[in-house]
Amino acid sequence: MRVEPTDEKPITMNPSHPVYKVVVWERLTMPADVPAEQVGYNSHEWTVSEADAPEVLEWAKNQAGSNEYEVYVAGPYDDGSSTLLRLCGTNPNATYFPPGDYFTLVPGQD
């Protein structure tokens, strides 16, 4: 297994040799008077290659410890580019809206 810090360049991939992205979320340290639900997370990211999914999933779980984590695999498009497909985990910073709910503009805030 090969593990490298993730940089901002796109992940290239070969379907015979999957490339994975592992993100471990660590809660930020804040003063004691800040409620826990108002404290965000910082991410630590790695690109993992030369490994199969079970090995990557086990490595991510061990790396995360008690922290939340996500594991992605690069999936190909017909034009040769790729996208990341989430295999497991949740981004604790993400805000999700039920279907049909959208951001609304507050009057006077535009």
C-alpha positions as CSV (number, residue, x, y, z in Angstrom):
1,M,0.0,0.0,0.0
2,R,1.2,3.5,-0.9
3,V,0.0,6.5,1.2
4,E,0.7,10.1,0.3
5,P,-0.7,13.4,1.6
6,T,-3.4,14.6,-0.8
7,D,-2.6,17.7,-2.8
8,E,-4.9,19.9,-5.0
9,K,-4.1,18.2,-8.3
10,P,-6.8,15.9,-9.8
11,I,-6.5,12.2,-9.0
12,T,-5.6,10.2,-12.1
13,M,-6.6,6.6,-12.1
14,N,-6.3,3.3,-13.9
15,P,-9.3,0.9,-13.4
16,S,-6.9,-2.0,-12.9
17,H,-5.2,-0.1,-10.0
18,P,-7.7,1.9,-8.0
19,V,-6.7,5.2,-6.3
20,Y,-8.5,6.1,-3.1
21,K,-8.8,9.3,-1.0
22,V,-9.1,9.0,2.8
23,V,-10.3,12.0,4.8
24,V,-10.1,12.0,8.6
25,W,-12.1,14.7,10.4
26,E,-10.6,16.1,13.6
27,R,-12.7,18.3,15.9
28,L,-11.2,21.8,16.3
29,T,-10.1,22.9,19.7
30,M,-12.2,25.8,21.0
31,P,-12.6,27.6,24.3
32,A,-14.7,25.7,26.9
33,D,-17.5,28.2,26.7
34,V,-18.2,27.4,23.0
35,P,-20.9,24.7,22.6
36,A,-19.7,21.5,21.0
37,E,-22.3,21.7,18.2
38,Q,-20.8,25.0,17.1
39,V,-17.3,23.7,16.8
40,G,-16.2,22.6,13.3
41,Y,-13.7,20.1,12.0
42,N,-10.4,20.1,10.3
43,S,-9.5,17.5,7.7
44,H,-6.4,15.4,7.2
45,E,-6.3,13.8,3.7
46,W,-4.3,11.1,2.0
47,T,-4.2,9.5,-1.4
48,V,-3.9,5.7,-1.2
49,S,-2.8,3.5,-4.1
50,E,-1.4,0.0,-4.6
51,A,-4.0,-1.5,-2.4
52,D,-7.5,-3.1,-2.5
53,A,-10.6,-1.7,-0.9
54,P,-10.6,-3.9,2.2
55,E,-7.0,-2.9,3.0
56,V,-7.8,0.8,2.5
57,L,-10.9,0.7,4.6
58,E,-9.0,-1.0,7.5
59,W,-6.2,1.5,7.2
60,A,-8.6,4.5,7.3
61,K,-10.4,3.1,10.3
62,N,-7.2,2.6,12.2
63,Q,-5.9,6.1,11.1
64,A,-9.1,7.8,12.3
65,G,-9.3,6.2,15.7
66,S,-12.3,7.8,17.4
67,N,-12.6,10.5,14.7
68,E,-15.1,10.4,11.8
69,Y,-13.7,9.6,8.4
70,E,-14.6,9.2,4.7
71,V,-13.1,6.9,2.0
72,Y,-13.5,7.6,-1.7
73,V,-12.4,5.7,-4.8
74,A,-11.6,7.4,-8.1
75,G,-14.2,6.5,-10.8
76,P,-13.5,7.1,-14.5
77,Y,-15.4,9.1,-17.0
78,D,-15.4,8.2,-20.7
79,D,-13.1,11.2,-21.5
80,G,-10.4,9.8,-19.2
81,S,-11.0,12.2,-16.3
82,S,-12.2,10.9,-13.0
83,T,-14.5,11.7,-10.1
84,L,-14.4,10.6,-6.5
85,L,-17.1,8.1,-5.4
86,R,-17.8,7.9,-1.6
87,L,-17.4,4.3,-0.3
88,C,-18.1,5.1,3.4
89,G,-18.2,7.8,6.0
90,T,-19.7,11.2,6.5
91,N,-18.3,14.7,6.4
92,P,-19.4,16.2,9.8
93,N,-19.1,19.7,8.4
94,A,-21.6,19.0,5.7
95,T,-25.1,20.5,5.9
96,Y,-27.8,18.5,4.1
97,F,-31.2,19.6,3.1
98,P,-34.2,17.4,2.6
99,P,-35.4,17.1,-1.1
100,G,-37.1,20.3,-2.2
101,D,-35.5,22.4,0.5
102,Y,-33.2,25.1,-0.7
103,F,-31.3,28.1,0.7
104,T,-33.7,31.1,0.9
105,L,-32.7,34.7,0.6
106,V,-33.3,36.7,3.8
107,P,-34.8,40.1,2.9
108,G,-32.2,42.9,3.2
109,Q,-29.3,40.4,3.1
110,D,-28.7,40.5,-0.7
